[in-house]
């Protein structure tokens, strides 16, 4: 197989394959999608992966160095964190983690989208903060993944 054919095959696999991760119950998913304000002194983090691009790839996500979980297409996580602090949300990429630093406020929810991007050997991942309206809209069609399942 020549290099061009191999590259096309790998690209197709990254785009249309389907990875799966452990999921939470429909009740927990429904509760998380109510987007309630977090408890006093806390902030809510919604970390999600929207769409099917890179479907064969699973990517770890960490919050402040602790495993949040492993993403697949169309899943999200919800976690409350201490408010009024800076938090580091990280995702694995091709060569090193990509980090997003976020200063949180008490009683507020934050929406962080993980996105897949092309890499040299395998796809990488990045993170971006999105506004509440966009985050809620995208999460409304996603499933809640179980926390604490990271590959590394």
Order of alpha helices (4+ residues) and beta strands (2+ residues): alpha-alpha-beta-beta-beta-beta-beta-beta-beta-beta-alpha-beta
